[in-house]
């Protein structure tokens, strides 16, 4: 009986070993299959993650390039606007300086003429006998004369200001001006 029990134990041990080995093999195959499946899932998720990151990176690069371009255009516009403002301010400054200089020249010319050219000697022999030109000068009677095509001269209105001499109807400038008159009538003094 011991032999039989031993045989049975051996047979059951062999059967148990085979079952353990079969279960172990099945478990290894299941683990291997699940590991491969897990690796495949991880690989798929990793690939999708890379694609998403690449897509977002590409979008961010485009947005960044657009923002940089817009910013550069705004900077260029602001620089051009600043340059225009500076030029305009410089032109205004130049214009103001020109107007100031013009007024100063006019003032100095008036002073010069009042000091040096506003008097005439009464006698060539005695230069100390000077009179102001306004005391002696009589405004000449100057009339505009129109020459017709047949050569006839027609006396028109009286000219009272320099502007009336140099311009016709306050707009058109006269190209030729002749001042005619009797000797001593004040043509030179008027000029």
Protein Blocks (a to p, Z undefined) as FASTA:
>chain_A
ZZmmmmmmmmmmmmmmmmmmmmmmmmmmmmmmmmmmmmmmmmmmmmmmmmmmmmmmmmmm
mmmmmmmmmmmmmmmmmmmmmmmmmmmmmmmmmmmmmmmmmmmmmmmmmmmmmmmmmccc
fbfklmmlccdfklmpccdddddddddfkopacdddddfbfklmmpghhlaccfbdcddd
dehilmmmmZZ
